[in-house]
Amino acid sequence: MTEPLNILVIEDSHADFLMVELHLRQKGLPARCRRVDTLTGLKEALGRENWDLVLSDYNVPLLNFQVNLDLLREMLPDIPVILVTGTVGEEKAAELLKLGVRDFVLKGNMARLVPAIERSLRDAAVLKEKRTAEKELRESNERFRMIYEHSIDAILLTRTDGSVLSANPEACRVFRMSETEICRVGRAGLVNIDDAKLCAMLEERKRSGQCRGEITLKRGDGSTFPAETSSAVFPECDGSQKTSMIIRDVTDRKKLEEQIRQAQKMEAIGQLAGGVAHDFNNILQAIFGYTHLILAKAKDNEPVKHYAEELIKASTRAADLTNGLLAFSRKQAVTLAVIDISEVIKGNEAFLRRLIREDIELKLSCSEEPLTVLANRGQIEQVFMNLVTNGRDAMPNGGRLSIETRLVTLNQEFIETHGFGTAGIYSSFSVSDTGSGMDKETQSHVFEPFFTTKAQGEGTGLGLSIAYGIVKKHDGFITVYSEPGTGTIFKIYLPIVLAPAVAGKNDAREATPVRGGTETILVGEDDAALRRLSKNVLCHYGYHVIEAVDGQDAVDKFIEYGDHIDLVILDAIMPNKNGKLACDEMRMLRPGLKVLFVSGYTKDIFTEDNLFDGNSVFIQKPVSPDVLLSNVREMLDTQTPGGHDN
């Protein structure tokens, strides 16, 4: 032993104490010894120093051995105590050993003292190690119990044959069964044992000792839920094998993933719809333009005029469809005003009654409090007309169609349920029918463009997708709830504004006679058919036209003919250089240049560029020749903001 032992000696005889010290030195056992012979001295010594061993006489006049032993067990429970006494009977010695004394040595046989000390210290070390291990085991078991009972995941302790030994509280909540019931039904009652995914997981666990995967589990009420599951095999002390199963219900996550996929799909469809609408508007522009030219030249040829007018009507309907697609893709310009949802619906009640059939009962229930929103009146009217039409078509044998408006507050529960939304106060209107209803699969596609359950030729499949796009553009939300055979309800939520509603206005302007001119106009258009159309229309009314096939060509032509050009017409989206960049370069040469932009998209996609000032006008395709010519003439006749013509 390298460090001397700290030995506390309880002894009333100083001579006997010195005898013990001398014997230890003679036997080569390094030790620091201290003698006490009173209870006060004993308590002081125990509280002041750390002791490795206690040597105690049995008979100390001022001390009771049993009291000493109890005090030692209380303050130093692991310290070894050796009885060193003159005489002690065998029965007394056995009694003392039972009370915790490690050994006893007679003062007449001191040769046993050092071996007794060494043995007692070894036994004490073993006992201390055992107690430390037991304490650590208890703490470990307590930690496991806390994790097991308070885990947010379900935990099952099972055998490899599928029998369940125990289930934590979360497992009971997830499976909607008590622990006893879970143990009784076993694995076969919690999963489909023929599930291919489960079989693959069990094979993997058998091969590697652990597995992980996603399977479908069964609750006590018969319902199922998707779950992430991991399992591992571990050996028991008796050589048997047990398994753990950790289960996490991922129902909410699956719903959220599906909502995200649906949102991404709708966004992709919206981008596609916007691109299709833009390209189709270019085609309609040519149809519109040439049909108007035919109409202008038909004069008194009534059959030709009739055909041309029918073509214009059909083109107008096609333009409405493209505007609907642009609304769905949220690339449709809107003029916003504060409107009251209830007033808009009441104002269209007569039209709505004509829209439905006589065998359908229309019921309006409008809130008495103002439901003011910042919206485009025409587009909101289009939303509920599309929904009413959808409800009408869902009731071929008649029924009831209800429209309700009310003030609602969307909370966190709504957001968590639907996976979208912002908490706040909303104006809401709903359109419900008592028709055939829809299953979940149909509902997942109901807002997609061109999706329809109607027979071929009976619908475009755009009504609900247009409504969806309009609502989204107004920072609102639309939901659908339906069950087969029970009807359908659509609910729209639009953010409320605290302002009075304004009456709808008629923006139509009286038609004015078309006037031509002799000015020179640069036309930048990458679509050859539209470029020829613009040239034919403008030349027909006396203008001189310079053609450019793209943005860079328009800049080059402006540099070449700049002094003679009075007005520039540019397609906003062109290859090699878009309309804005081309306009910027031209205005570096002539700051007050008048530019008329045309595009299959709408003006609001360019607003970030601050492109439109007093010398700029935007027209959305398709545009009739009369409108184009009127804007051309108006721009040419208007002075620049500085007071000078171009």
C-alpha positions in Angstrom: 0.0 0.0 0.0 1.5 3.3 -1.0 -0.8 5.7 0.9 -1.0 5.3 4.7 -4.3 4.1 6.0 -6.4 6.4 8.1 -7.5 4.3 11.1 -9.8 5.5 13.8 -9.2 3.6 17.1 -12.0 3.5 19.7 -10.0 2.6 22.8 -10.0 3.9 26.4 -6.5 2.5 27.1 -3.8 4.6 25.8 -1.3 1.8 26.3 -3.4 -0.6 24.2 -3.6 2.1 21.5 0.2 2.4 21.4 0.4 -1.4 21.3 -1.7 -1.4 18.1 0.3 1.4 16.5 3.6 -0.4 17.3 2.3 -3.7 15.9 1.2 -2.1 12.6 4.6 -0.4 12.2 6.4 -3.7 12.9 4.3 -5.5 10.3 5.0 -2.8 7.7 1.5 -1.5 7.4 1.7 2.3 7.0 -1.1 3.9 8.9 -2.1 7.1 10.6 -4.0 6.3 13.8 -6.2 8.4 16.0 -7.7 7.4 19.3 -11.1 8.5 20.7 -12.9 7.4 23.8 -16.0 9.6 24.0 -19.1 10.0 21.9 -18.3 13.6 21.3 -14.8 12.8 20.2 -16.2 10.1 17.9 -18.6 12.4 16.2 -16.0 15.1 15.8 -13.5 12.6 14.3 -16.1 11.2 11.9 -17.2 14.6 10.7 -13.7 16.0 10.2 -11.7 13.3 8.4 -12.0 10.5 5.9 -11.4 7.1 7.5 -10.4 3.8 5.8 -10.9 1.5 8.9 -12.2 1.5 12.4 -10.6 -0.6 15.2 -12.9 -0.7 18.3 -12.6 -2.1 21.8 -15.9 -3.6 23.0 -15.8 -2.3 26.5 -15.1 1.5 26.6 -16.5 3.1 29.8 -17.9 6.3 28.2 -19.2 4.6 25.0 -21.8 2.0 24.1 -20.6 -0.3 21.4 -24.0 -0.7 19.8 -24.4 3.1 19.7 -21.0 3.4 18.2 -21.8 0.9 15.5 -25.1 2.6 14.7 -23.4 5.9 14.4 -20.8 4.5 12.1 -23.4 2.8 9.9 -25.2 6.1 9.6 -22.2 8.3 8.8 -19.9 5.9 7.0 -22.0 2.9 5.9 -19.2 1.2 3.9 -16.4 1.5 6.4 -15.1 -1.8 7.8 -15.2 -2.2 11.6 -12.9 -4.7 13.4 -13.4 -5.5 17.0 -10.1 -5.5 19.0 -10.8 -6.6 22.5 -9.3 -8.5 25.5 -12.0 -11.3 25.7 -15.2 -12.0 23.9 -17.3 -15.1 23.9 -18.2 -17.0 20.8 -21.9 -16.2 21.0 -21.2 -12.5 21.4 -18.7 -12.6 18.6 -21.3 -14.2 16.3 -23.9 -11.7 17.3 -21.5 -8.8 16.5 -20.6 -10.2 13.1 -24.3 -10.3 12.3 -24.6 -6.6 13.3 -21.9 -5.6 10.8 -18.6 -6.1 12.4 -16.1 -7.4 9.8 -13.9 -9.4 12.1 -12.6 -9.6 15.7 -9.1 -9.9 17.1 -8.1 -10.7 20.6 -5.5 -8.4 22.1 -3.6 -11.5 23.2 -3.3 -12.6 19.6 -2.3 -9.5 17.6 -0.8 -11.7 14.9 -4.3 -11.8 13.3 -4.7 -8.0 13.2 -3.0 -7.2 9.9 -4.5 -10.2 8.0 -7.9 -9.2 9.4 -7.4 -5.5 8.3 -6.3 -6.6 4.7 -9.2 -9.0 4.4 -11.7 -6.5 5.7 -10.5 -3.8 3.3 -10.8 -6.2 0.3 -14.3 -7.2 1.4 -15.3 -3.6 1.9 -14.0 -2.7 -1.6 -16.0 -5.5 -3.1 -19.1 -4.5 -1.2 -18.7 -0.9 -2.2 -18.3 -1.8 -5.8 -21.4 -4.0 -5.6 -23.4 -1.2 -4.0 -22.2 1.2 -6.6 -23.3 -1.2 -9.3 -26.6 -1.7 -7.7 -27.1 2.1 -7.4 -26.2 2.6 -11.1 -28.5 -0.2 -12.1 -31.4 1.4 -10.1 -30.7 4.7 -11.7 -30.5 3.1 -15.1 -33.8 1.3 -14.6 -35.3 4.6 -13.4 -34.1 6.4 -16.5 -35.4 3.7 -18.7 -38.7 3.7 -16.9 -39.0 7.5 -17.4 -38.1 7.2 -21.1 -40.4 4.2 -21.6 -43.4 5.8 -19.8 -43.0 9.4 -21.2 -41.8 8.6 -24.8 -43.7 10.3 -27.6 -43.3 7.1 -29.5 -45.1 3.9 -28.9 -42.8 1.2 -27.5 -43.5 -2.5 -27.3 -41.3 -5.2 -25.7 -41.9 -8.5 -27.5 -40.6 -11.9 -28.2 -39.3 -13.0 -31.6 -42.5 -15.1 -32.0 -44.6 -12.0 -32.0 -46.0 -12.1 -28.5 -46.1 -8.8 -26.7 -44.7 -8.6 -23.1 -45.4 -4.9 -22.3 -46.6 -1.7 -23.9 -45.9 1.8 -22.8 -48.6 4.5 -22.3 -48.1 6.0 -25.8 -48.6 2.6 -27.4 -51.9 2.3 -25.5 -53.0 5.7 -26.8 -51.9 5.0 -30.4 -53.5 1.6 -30.6 -56.5 2.6 -28.5 -56.2 -0.4 -26.2 -55.0 -1.1 -22.7 -51.6 -2.8 -22.1 -53.4 -6.0 -21.2 -55.4 -6.0 -24.5 -52.2 -5.3 -26.5 -50.4 -8.2 -24.8 -53.4 -10.4 -25.4 -53.8 -9.7 -29.2 -50.0 -9.8 -29.8 -48.3 -8.8 -33.1 -51.0 -10.6 -35.2 -53.6 -8.2 -33.8 -51.6 -5.1 -34.5 -50.5 -5.7 -38.1 -51.4 -7.5 -41.2 -49.1 -10.5 -40.9 -49.3 -11.0 -44.7 -48.1 -7.5 -45.4 -45.1 -7.7 -47.8 -43.4 -4.8 -46.1 -43.7 -6.4 -42.7 -42.3 -9.7 -44.0 -39.3 -7.9 -45.5 -38.7 -6.1 -42.2 -38.8 -9.4 -40.2 -36.4 -11.0 -42.6 -34.0 -8.1 -42.3 -34.3 -8.3 -38.5 -33.6 -12.0 -38.6 -30.5 -11.4 -40.7 -29.0 -8.4 -39.1 -30.7 -8.1 -35.7 -32.5 -4.9 -36.5 -34.8 -3.4 -39.1 -36.6 -0.2 -39.9 -39.5 0.7 -42.2 -42.9 2.1 -42.7 -45.9 -0.2 -42.4 -49.6 0.0 -41.8 -50.8 -0.9 -38.3 -54.2 -1.7 -36.8 -55.9 0.0 -33.9 -58.3 -1.7 -31.4 -61.3 -0.2 -33.1 -60.3 -1.7 -36.5 -59.0 1.5 -38.1 -55.5 1.6 -39.6 -52.7 4.2 -39.6 -49.3 4.5 -41.2 -46.3 4.2 -38.9 -42.6 4.4 -38.9 -41.3 1.3 -37.1 -37.9 0.2 -35.9 -37.1 -3.1 -34.2 -34.1 -4.7 -32.7 -33.3 -8.1 -31.1 -31.4 -8.3 -27.8 -30.4 -11.3 -25.6 -31.7 -11.8 -22.1 -29.6 -13.1 -19.1 -31.3 -16.5 -19.4 -30.2 -16.8 -23.0 -33.6 -16.1 -24.6 -34.1 -13.4 -27.2 -36.5 -10.5 -26.9 -37.2 -7.6 -29.3 -38.1 -4.0 -29.0 -40.5 -2.2 -31.3 -40.6 1.6 -31.5 -43.6 2.9 -33.4 -44.3 6.5 -34.6 -47.8 7.4 -36.0 -47.1 9.4 -39.1 -50.7 10.1 -40.1 -50.4 13.9 -39.8 -47.1 13.9 -41.6 -48.6 11.9 -44.5 -51.5 14.4 -44.7 -49.0 17.3 -44.8 -46.9 15.6 -47.5 -50.0 15.0 -49.6 -51.0 18.7 -49.2 -47.5 19.8 -50.2 -47.5 17.5 -53.2 -51.0 18.8 -54.2 -49.8 22.5 -53.8 -46.7 21.8 -55.9 -48.8 20.1 -58.5 -51.3 23.0 -58.6 -48.4 25.4 -58.9 -46.9 23.4 -61.8 -50.3 23.2 -63.5 -50.7 26.9 -63.0 -47.4 27.7 -64.7 -48.4 25.4 -67.6 -51.8 27.0 -67.8 -50.3 30.5 -67.9 -47.9 29.5 -70.7 -50.7 27.9 -72.7 -52.9 31.0 -72.2 -50.1 33.3 -73.4 -49.5 31.3 -76.5 -53.2 30.9 -77.2 -53.7 34.6 -76.8 -51.2 35.1 -79.6 -53.3 32.8 -81.9 -56.5 34.5 -80.9 -54.9 37.9 -81.7 -54.4 36.8 -85.3 -58.0 35.4 -85.5 -59.4 38.6 -84.0 -57.4 40.9 -86.2 -58.1 39.2 -89.5 -61.7 38.7 -88.7 -62.1 42.4 -88.0 -60.4 43.2 -91.3 -62.8 40.8 -93.1 -65.7 42.5 -91.3 -64.5 46.0 -92.3 -64.2 45.0 -96.0 -67.5 43.0 -96.1 -69.5 46.2 -96.2 -72.9 45.2 -97.5 -72.1 41.5 -97.9 -74.4 40.2 -95.2 -73.5 36.5 -95.3 -69.8 37.4 -94.9 -70.5 39.9 -92.1 -72.6 37.2 -90.3 -69.8 34.7 -90.6 -67.2 37.2 -89.4 -69.4 38.2 -86.4 -69.8 34.6 -85.4 -66.0 34.1 -85.6 -65.6 37.2 -83.3 -68.1 35.7 -80.8 -66.3 32.4 -80.8 -63.0 34.2 -80.4 -64.4 36.2 -77.5 -65.5 33.0 -75.8 -62.0 31.6 -76.3 -60.5 34.7 -74.9 -62.6 34.3 -71.8 -61.2 30.8 -71.4 -57.6 32.0 -71.6 -58.4 34.8 -69.1 -59.7 32.0 -66.9 -56.4 30.1 -67.3 -54.5 33.3 -66.5 -56.6 33.7 -63.4 -55.8 30.1 -62.4 -52.1 30.7 -62.9 -52.4 34.1 -61.1 -51.1 36.0 -64.0 -54.4 37.8 -64.7 -54.5 41.5 -63.9 -57.2 42.6 -61.5 -58.6 46.0 -60.4 -59.3 45.9 -56.7 -61.9 47.7 -54.7 -63.6 47.3 -51.3 -66.7 45.2 -51.8 -69.2 43.6 -49.5 -69.5 39.9 -50.3 -73.2 39.7 -49.2 -74.1 42.7 -51.3 -72.4 41.2 -54.4 -74.4 37.9 -54.0 -77.7 39.7 -53.3 -77.1 41.9 -56.4 -76.7 38.8 -58.6 -79.6 36.8 -57.0 -81.9 37.3 -60.1 -79.2 36.1 -62.4 -78.4 33.1 -60.2 -82.0 32.0 -60.3 -82.0 32.1 -64.0 -78.7 30.2 -64.0 -80.2 27.2 -62.2 -83.2 25.1 -63.2 -86.8 25.3 -61.8 -86.4 22.0 -60.0 -83.6 23.4 -57.8 -84.4 25.5 -54.8 -82.0 28.4 -54.2 -81.5 29.4 -50.6 -79.6 32.5 -49.7 -78.4 33.2 -46.1 -76.4 36.4 -45.9 -74.8 37.8 -42.8 -76.3 41.1 -41.6 -72.8 42.4 -40.6 -70.6 43.9 -43.3 -68.3 41.4 -45.0 -65.9 43.8 -46.7 -63.0 42.5 -48.7 -60.5 44.0 -51.1 -61.3 42.2 -54.4 -62.2 42.5 -58.0 -66.0 42.4 -58.2 -66.1 40.7 -61.6 -63.8 37.9 -60.5 -65.6 37.3 -57.2 -68.9 37.1 -59.2 -67.2 34.6 -61.5 -66.2 32.5 -58.5 -69.6 32.0 -57.1 -71.2 31.7 -60.5 -68.8 28.9 -61.3 -69.6 27.2 -58.0 -73.3 27.6 -58.5 -73.0 26.1 -62.0 -71.0 23.2 -60.6 -73.7 22.6 -57.9 -76.5 22.8 -60.5 -74.8 20.2 -62.7 -74.4 17.9 -59.6 -78.2 17.8 -59.2 -79.6 16.5 -62.5 -82.8 15.4 -60.7 -83.2 18.6 -58.7 -82.4 19.5 -55.1 -81.4 22.4 -52.9 -78.5 24.8 -53.5 -77.5 27.0 -50.6 -75.3 30.1 -50.5 -74.3 31.4 -47.1 -72.0 34.3 -46.0 -70.6 34.9 -42.6 -67.7 36.3 -40.6 -65.3 33.7 -39.4 -62.0 33.5 -37.4 -59.5 31.0 -38.7 -57.3 29.6 -35.8 -54.3 27.3 -35.6 -56.6 24.3 -35.6 -57.8 25.2 -39.1 -54.2 25.7 -40.3 -53.1 22.3 -38.9 -56.1 20.5 -40.3 -55.8 21.9 -43.8 -52.1 22.4 -44.0 -52.4 26.1 -45.2 -53.8 29.4 -44.1 -53.0 32.3 -41.9 -54.8 32.9 -38.6 -57.1 35.9 -38.6 -60.6 37.2 -39.4 -62.1 36.4 -42.8 -65.2 37.0 -44.8 -66.5 33.6 -45.8 -69.1 32.4 -48.3 -70.1 28.8 -49.0 -71.9 27.1 -51.8 -73.5 23.7 -51.0 -75.6 21.3 -52.9 -77.6 18.2 -52.2 -76.2 16.4 -55.3 -74.3 13.2 -55.9 -71.2 14.2 -53.9 -67.6 13.1 -54.6 -65.2 10.6 -53.3 -61.7 11.4 -51.9 -60.0 10.6 -55.2 -62.2 13.0 -57.1 -61.8 15.7 -54.5 -58.0 15.5 -54.9 -58.3 16.5 -58.6 -61.3 18.9 -58.5 -59.3 22.1 -58.8 -57.1 20.9 -61.7 -57.7 22.6 -65.1 -59.7 20.4 -67.6 -60.5 17.8 -64.9 -64.2 17.0 -65.1 -66.6 14.1 -64.3 -69.1 15.3 -66.9 -69.7 13.6 -70.2 -67.6 14.7 -73.1 -68.9 18.0 -74.5 -70.8 18.9 -71.4 -68.1 20.9 -69.6 -64.6 22.4 -70.1 -63.3 21.3 -66.6 -62.1 24.9 -66.0 -64.9 26.3 -63.7 -63.4 25.2 -60.4 -59.8 25.7 -61.4 -60.6 29.3 -62.4 -62.4 29.8 -59.0 -59.3 28.3 -57.3 -56.9 30.7 -59.1 -59.1 33.7 -58.4 -59.3 33.0 -54.7 -55.6 32.4 -54.4 -54.9 35.7 -56.2 -57.0 37.4 -53.6 -54.9 35.9 -50.8 -57.8 33.6 -49.8 -58.4 30.0 -49.3 -60.9 27.5 -50.8 -61.9 24.2 -49.3 -64.1 21.4 -50.4 -65.9 18.7 -48.3 -68.0 16.0 -49.9 -69.2 12.4 -49.4 -70.7 10.2 -52.1 -74.5 10.6 -52.0 -74.5 13.5 -49.5 -73.7 16.5 -51.6 -70.8 18.9 -51.6 -69.9 22.2 -49.9 -67.3 24.7 -51.1 -66.1 27.3 -48.6 -64.2 30.4 -49.6 -62.3 32.6 -47.1 -61.1 36.1 -48.0 -59.2 38.4 -45.7 -61.6 41.1 -44.3 -60.8 44.8 -44.6 -62.1 47.5 -42.3 -63.4 49.9 -44.9 -66.8 50.7 -46.4 -67.7 49.0 -49.7 -67.9 51.1 -52.9 -70.5 50.6 -55.5 -69.6 48.8 -58.7 -68.7 50.9 -61.7 -69.2 50.5 -65.4 -65.9 51.1 -67.0 -67.1 50.7 -70.5 -66.3 53.6 -72.8 -68.4 54.7 -75.7 -67.1 53.6 -79.0 -65.3 56.2 -81.0 -64.7 56.2 -84.8 -61.4 54.8 -85.8 -59.0 57.4 -87.3 -55.8 56.5 -89.1 -52.7 58.6 -89.9 -49.5 58.9 -91.8 -47.0 58.6 -89.0 -44.2 55.9 -89.0 -44.6 53.1 -86.4 -41.9 50.5 -85.5 -43.5 47.1 -84.7 -41.4 44.7 -82.7 -43.1 41.3 -82.6 -41.5 37.8 -82.7 -44.7 36.0 -83.9 -44.6 36.3 -87.7 -48.4 36.0 -88.1 -49.1 38.8 -85.6 -46.4 41.0 -87.1 -48.0 40.7 -90.5 -51.4 41.4 -88.9 -50.2 44.5 -87.2 -48.6 45.7 -90.4 -51.8 45.1 -92.5 -54.0 46.8 -90.0 -51.8 49.9 -89.6 -51.1 50.2 -93.3 -54.8 49.9 -94.1 -55.3 53.0 -92.0 -52.5 55.0 -93.7 -49.5 54.4 -91.3 -46.0 53.6 -92.4 -44.7 50.4 -90.7 -41.2 49.2 -89.9 -41.0 45.6 -88.8 -38.6 44.0 -86.3 -38.5 40.3 -85.5 -37.2 40.5 -81.9 -36.0 43.0 -79.3 -32.5 43.4 -80.6 -33.8 43.8 -84.1 -36.2 46.5 -82.8 -33.3 48.4 -81.3 -31.2 48.1 -84.4 -34.1 49.4 -86.6 -34.7 52.3 -84.2 -31.1 53.3 -84.5 -31.3 53.1 -88.3 -34.7 54.9 -88.7 -34.9 56.7 -85.3 -35.5 60.2 -86.7 -38.6 59.0 -88.7 -40.2 56.8 -86.0 -43.2 58.4 -84.2 -44.3 55.4 -82.1 -43.0 52.0 -81.1 -45.2 48.9 -80.6 -43.4 46.2 -78.7 -44.3 42.7 -77.6 -43.3 42.6 -73.9 -41.8 39.1 -74.2 -39.5 38.5 -77.1 -36.3 36.5 -77.7 -32.8 38.2 -77.8 -34.1 41.1 -75.9 -37.5 41.6 -74.2 -39.7 44.6 -74.7 -38.5 46.4 -71.5 -34.8 46.1 -72.3 -35.4 47.2 -75.9 -37.5 50.2 -74.7 -34.7 51.2 -72.2 -32.1 51.2 -74.9 -34.3 53.2 -77.3 -35.1 55.8 -74.5 -31.4 56.3 -73.9 -31.4 57.7 -77.4 -34.8 59.5 -77.1 -36.0 59.8 -73.5 -39.5 60.9 -74.4 -40.2 58.0 -76.8 -43.8 56.7 -76.9 -44.1 53.0 -76.6 -47.2 50.7 -76.7 -46.6 47.3 -75.1 -48.7 44.3 -76.0 -48.5 40.8 -74.4 -50.4 37.6 -73.9 -49.7 38.0 -70.2 -51.1 40.9 -68.2 -49.6 44.2 -67.1 -49.2 43.2 -63.5 -46.3 40.9 -64.3 -44.2 43.9 -65.3 -45.1 46.3 -62.4 -41.8 45.6 -60.6 -39.9 47.2 -63.5 -41.6 50.6 -63.2 -41.9 50.4 -66.9 -45.2 52.3 -67.5 -45.0 56.1 -67.3 -46.8 58.8 -69.2 -45.3 57.7 -72.5 -46.2 54.1 -72.1 -49.4 52.1 -72.6 -50.1 48.4 -72.1 -52.6 46.3 -74.0 -53.3 42.6 -73.3 -53.8 40.2 -76.2 -56.0 39.4 -77.9 -56.9 42.9 -78.9 -59.2 44.0 -81.7 -57.8 46.2 -84.5 -60.2 49.0 -83.4 -58.8 49.0 -79.9 -55.2 48.9 -81.2 -55.9 51.7 -83.6 -57.6 53.8 -81.0 -54.7 53.5 -78.6 -52.2 54.3 -81.4 -54.0 57.4 -82.4 -54.5 58.5 -78.8 -50.8 58.1 -78.0 -49.7 59.9 -81.2 -52.1 62.8 -80.5 -50.9 63.2 -76.8 -48.0 65.4 -75.9 -45.1 64.0 -73.9 -45.0 64.9 -70.2 -42.5 67.6 -71.0 -45.0 69.3 -73.3 -43.4 68.3 -76.6 -44.5 65.7 -79.2 -42.2 62.9 -80.2 
